[in-house]
C-alpha cells in the first residue's frame, strides 16, 4: 500500500487553508491592500529608514535583495509589516462584513465599486514613488496591447507579430497631433489650440490614432482573407518592417532620431481609464456572438463559413480591433515616455508582447492580465542585472512554455466566486422563466 | 551596361547569403512544420564561431605551425565552422523544440524567439559590445571581365554557394539520411513506424541547416567584415522572408526566394535612396504574398512539402 504525496496531512491542511482564502471576497483583499498602502504612505519611509533600506523598496524590494543580499532580513521584515500583516488581518476581519454587503449589491455596482477601489489603490500605491508610477503605467499599456493581440492570436488562432508596428503607428499619429495642436514646437510652430485643452483633447486624439492604425491594418487584414498561418505571420512581420522603415524615412518628424516634446497628458488616471475601458470593450467583443464566430473561424474556417458565418467580416473585425487598441496603447506609450523613435517599435518589442501573451495564455482575458504582470515584474526585478536580465528572462519563459505549453491561463478564466454565483443565479432564472412559459 | 552587370553580381552575392540561410528555415519547416525563429541567431553565432576559427588558424599560420596556402586555409575554416555550427543547431532543437514537439506550434515559436534573444544577449555578454572585424582569409583581388570588375570574393561566394547547393541536392536525393528526410517531410506520422530514428533525422536536419548558416556566416564575414551580436536579427528575418517568398518548406523555393530578395534589394538600392531599401523591399514582398498567398513555389493545401 502506498500513500500518495498529495494526501499527507500537511498538504491537506494547506489545501483547506487555501480553500478558506479562496472564500475571502475580493473586496476584503482590496480593503487589506488599502490598509497596506495607507501604512506605507504614513510609516513606510520611516520604517524603511529604520531598517536600513534608505527608501521604501519600489517593487517589493526584490531587486534590492538581488543587489544587496545582506538586506534580505530587513526587506522581508518590511514586507511582512507593511504588506503581509495588514493584508492578512484586514482580509480576515472584514470578510464577513464584506460578504454581507456584497449580497445587497447588483452585479454592475459590484464591479464598478471594485474598479474604483482598484483605481485608488493602484494610484495611491504608485504615487509613493516616481519609478512605480512609470512601471505601473507601462504595465497597463502592455496589458492593453497583450489583450488586443490575444484577439487575433488567441480567439482567431492566427500568429500575428505586427503589434509593434500597430503601436508605432498609434504612437506617431497621436504624438504628431498632440504636438501640432498643443505644443510650441520647432517643427510644427506655435500650438493651434490653447495648450490648456490638451488633457481634454487627448482622448479624442487617441481615438483618431487608433482609427488611423486600424485603417493601416487593412494592409494585414485584407491578405488574411486568402491566407492563414505562416504566410499571414510573414505579412504581419513585413508590416512591422515597413512601418519602421516608413518612419525612419519621414525626416520632418525626426526620422531615425525620433520624435519628442509630447505634452504630459498621460497620467495614471488617463492610462488606467483607457486600459479598463479597452479591456471592457474587448471582453464584450470576445464574449459576444462575434467572439464565438471568431473562435469558429479559428477551429475550422470552412465549417464556419458553412454555418453562414461571414468569415471576412470576422477576420477584418478581429484585425481592426487588435490594431485599434494596439494603436491606443502605442499612443499612451508615446505620452508616458515622452519620446519615441522607430527603433522603439522593432521586432523585439513584438517578441516581448508575444512572450507576455503566451506566458499568460491564449484565449483568456485573465491570461492577458497575468502574462504582462508576471513579465513586467520579472523584468523590473531583474533590472539591476542589466544585460543578464535578457539571459534570465528567456530561460524562465522557455521553462514556462515547456511546463505549460498553453500558457498559465490558456483557454480558461479566473472565476470570481461572487460573479460566478450571480451568473448561475441568472441562468437558473432564465431556465425557470422558460419553463414557466 | 557594365553598371547593370555589376549590380547583377551584387544581387547574386547578397542572394547567396539569403538563400543559404533560408534553406535552414525551409528544411526544418518541411519536416517539423514550424519555423525555427532562432535560425537568424544561429547564423550570428556561427559567424562568430567562424571568426574565432579564422583568427585561430591565421594565428597558427603566422606562428608557422600550419604551413597552408590561403585557399586551403579558407576551406579548412569553412569546414571547421560548418562542423561546429551544426552543433549550435542541434542544441537549439534539443532545448527549444524537442520538449514542445506535441505542444501548440505557437508555443514552440515563442521558445524559438526566446532562444534567439538568449543567444544575442549571451554573445553580447561574453564578447562585449565592441564589434569584431573578420580577418581577411583570402587576399582581395579584382578581376576584369570585359567591361566589368569583379572581386574574387564575389566569385568565391557565388561558386561556394552553388557548390553547397549541389552537395545538398546530392545529400538529400542520394543518401539514406536524405531519403529519411524526404520521407519525413512526406509523411511525418508513418515514418517512425518504419523504424526510422525520428529524433536523429530531425537533429540532422537542424545540423544541416546550421552548417549552411555557418557557411553563409564565413562568406558574409569575408564580404562585410564587421560582426555584431544583432546581425542575425536583420539578416535572419530577411532570409526568413525569402524562405516564405519561395514557398514554405520548398528547397528550390528557398533558393529562388533568396536570390529574388537579393535582387529586389539591390535594385532598390541602385535606383533609390538607400534608406528606402527596406520599405520598398518589404512592400514588394507584401504585394507578392497578397497575390500569391502561398509563395512562389508553395502549394495551397499540401502543407507537406517537397524537399
Interface residues (C-beta under 8 A of the other chain):
Chain A: X153 X159 X219 X222 X223 X226 X227 X230 X231 X233 X234 X235 X237 X238 X239 X241 X242 X244 X245 X246 X248 X249 X347 X348 X351 X354 X355 X358 X362 X387 X388 X390 X391 X393 X394 X395 X397 X398 X401 X402 X405 X406 X407
Chain B: X29 X35 X95 X96 X99 X100 X103 X104 X106 X107 X109 X110 X111 X113 X114 X115 X117 X118 X120 X121 X122 X124 X125 X233 X237 X240 X241 X244 X248 X273 X275 X276 X277 X278 X279 X282 X283 X285 X286 X289 X290 X293 X294 X295 X298
